[in-house]
Amino acid sequence: MGKAVGLCLLLVLSSGPNRVLRAQTAGLTAAPASARIDEPVRIVVSGLPPAQKVTLRSVMRADSASAIVASGVYFTDSLGVVNLERDASRSGTYTGIEPMGLFWSGRQVPLDSLAREDIPSSEFDPPRPYSVVITASLNDSVAARTTVTRTFGAEDVIEEEVRSGDVVAKLFVPRTVRDAPVVIVLGGSEGGYESSAYQARLLAAHGFAVFAQAYFRAPGLNEELASIPVERVQRGIEWLRQRPDISAERVAIIGSSRGTELALLSAGLNPGVRAVIVYATSVTTGGGLTSGGEPHREAAWTLRGQPLPVMQISPSPEALAQFSSPDPVRLRLLFEPGLSDVQAVERAAIPVESIRADVLIISGTDDQMGPVDIAGDMLIERLARAGHQGRRVHLKCPEAGHLIDIPFTPTTLRLTPWRFAVGGSAQGYARADTDSWQQTLRFLRQSLGVAGR
């Protein structure tokens, strides 16, 4: 069980006109006390009077000046117990039965607004472990306190930097798994492999050898998302096949956002790929992007030295007017009408007809960066028309936007306004994170033949 701390309180209990002072010890347990960030924690408060109002609060240190704070207000049952797996929060940063609400619903607050003993010593700084302080309070007085530690991987995972020609990656191999199958993870338009390594490290803890491969904005690679050779992923697979400690004959590819184009293209070119999973997918190949995020004169991708077609769009006046407004731009308004242009789609369609792998598509139905749910449906339809023999699944996540992520991480931070609207709600993301991650793990295990760890 997790570390429990009980503080002795003098509770004033009323019975008719008489008031009685009685010593009461509150217990707070969080189990497991140390676990990966994708593992749930069971939180229970005990030792209190029945029908007692209790405020549970969590504090995660964001940086040197701020923290992420979540809270839920509960009432104890007839035995003086609150169990977050069973009981509903009445108010706070989340409501309803949300066993992990204290981990995903937090808001950022100044660090100096908190008591020193409630501030964790370690910051949220992936991939380092970090702490979350949880308190149970009665009438604004802390009755019990405990700390849980969250980690980004497993101790048995070896990390290795890879530099071989234009193959630039970080490899994660679980030492205790013999001939682990390979999952290649491709990030989005941010470039590099830091964001994909975040996911890769966790996947390795589940028994996969994971290759977080950069396709631009890394040493020796293109600085911009332009003229990227699709064959780069194939060369990564060839490099992996030289490793005697992994099973590179069993390969899956995961892509996110712009990385979905490369993932699907690579799966089509490599019949040995057993599964491809795409988050916030495209159905067509797009244009390049400059280092500042502006449209590039070159196509994003090349194949055999030739640029792949770029999906042509004709934005409406309404869509273009967004760029002169101070509000975040909804790129979906630019791209969605183009999917109705059958000829334009056909000219730039990703040739998924050649994919033999199982296909899992994960979409947020409120994604404002693009019409990814519509694109996902179109991919499923194209695969079916082509007689695709593998599994085809499209997981649509209500109230989720472009930034579906690892479960039990702060979702409210994804709603912070910036240049582009991403869509989604805090609770929608929380559910999408959990559902999509569980589906991803099941899908990979089934396609690659891996038992759960």
Residue, then its C-alpha position, 0 to 999 in steps of 0.5 A: m500500500g502507499k505511504a499513509v500519514g494520519l494527523c490527529l484532529l479535534l473534531v467538533l461533532s454536534s448532536g442536538p444542543n450538545r457538542v462533544l470534542r473527540a480525537q479522530t485520526a484520518g488515514l490517507t492511502a495511495a497505492p501504488a506509492s510509486a508507479r509509471i505515469d500510465e498506471p492508475v493509483r487507488i486513493v482512499v481516505s478513512g478514519l473519519p466520521p460519516a457524512q464528513k465533507v473532505t477536500l482532496r487536493s494534489v500538487m505537482r511542481a511544474d517548474s521553479a515558479s508554479a505548480i499544478v493543483a487539482s482538487g475534489v470535494y467528497f463526503t464520507d460514507s457510513l463508515g467514514v471512508v472516501n474511495l475515489e474508485r467508487d465515490a463522486s466528487r461534488s465540486g473542484t477541478y473535476t466532478g463525478i466518479e473520476p479515480m484519477g481526477l487528481f492527476w489529470s485535472g490540475r490548474q497551474v498556480p503560483l508556487d508561492s500561493l502554496a504551503r511549503e509542506d505541500i510542494p513536492s521537491s521534484e519538478f515535472d521534468p520528463p523523463r525524470p521521476y516526479s512527485v505528487v503530494i496529496t492531502a485530505s482536508l477538513n474545514d481547510s485544515v489538512a488531516a492527512r498527507t501522502t506522496v506518490t512518485r510517478t515514473f516515465g519508464a521501467e528500470d530494466v529498459i536500456e536507452e541508446e542513441v542511434r546515429s547511422g547515416d540519416v538514421v537518427a533515433k533513440l532506441f529503448v530495449p527492455r533487458t528482460v524481454r527476449d527478442a522483443p518486437v519493434v515499434i517505430v514511433l514518429g512524432g509530428s511537426e515539432g521534429g526531432y525525437e524528444s516528443s516521440a521518445y516520451q511515448a517510446r520510453l513508456l511503450a518499452a516498459h510494456g515489453f516492446a523494443v521502441f525506436a523513436q526515430a527523427y525524420f527532420r530537425a535532428p543532427g544531420l537531417n533536414e532542418e525543415l519539414a520539407s523534401i523528407p525521403v520516405e525511405r528514411v524509415q525503411r533505412g531505420i528498419e534495416w538498421l534494426r534488423q542488424r540487432p541480435d537482441i530484438s525481433a525486427e521481423r515483427v515491426a509496428i509503426i506509430g505516427s502522430s499528426r504530420g508523422t501519420e503521413l510518413a507512418l502510412l507511407s512507410a507501412g505501404l512500402n514495407p509489407g513486413v510491417r504488421a501494424v500501423i497506428v496513427y493519431a490525428t491522421s491525414v488521408t493525403t500527403g501535404g506540403g512542407l513547413t518552414s522552421g517557423g511553421e509557415p507553408h514551404r514551397e517544397a512538398a513534405w515528402t519525396l519517394r525515390g527522389q521525386p516529390l509526392p503530391v501536395m493536397q491543394i486547398s481553396p480556403s474560404p473567406e471565413a477561414l482566411a479571416q481568422f489570420s487577422s483575428p487575435d483568436p486562435v486559428r482553427l486550421r480545420l476550417l481551411f482543410e475540411p472543405g477540401l476533403s469533399d473535392v474528390q479529384a483533389v483527394e485522389r491526386a494526393a491520396i496516401p496509397v493505403e491500398s498497398i498496406r498489409a498491416d493492421v491499422l488503428i486510427i485514433s481521432g479526437t472528434d473536436d480536433q481543430m487542427g484538421p478534420v482528422d475524424i473525417a480523414g480517418d473514416m476515409l482511410i477505413e473506406r479506402l482500405a475496405r475498397a482495396g480488399h485490406q485483409g488486416r484489422r481496421v479500427h477507427l477509435k473516435c474520442p468525443e470532446a478530444g482535440h489534437l493533443i491526445d496523450i499518455p493517460f493521467t497527465p494534466t489535460t488542462l495545460r493542453l487548453t492553454p491558448w496559443r497561435f492555433a486552436v487544438g480543440g477538446s476539453a479537459q475531461g474529454y482528453a482524460r477519457a481519450d488518453t485512457d481509452s486510446w492508450q489501452q487500445t494501442l497496447r492491446f492492438l500492438r500485443q495482438s498484432l506483434g504477438v506479445a503477452g501483457r506485462 
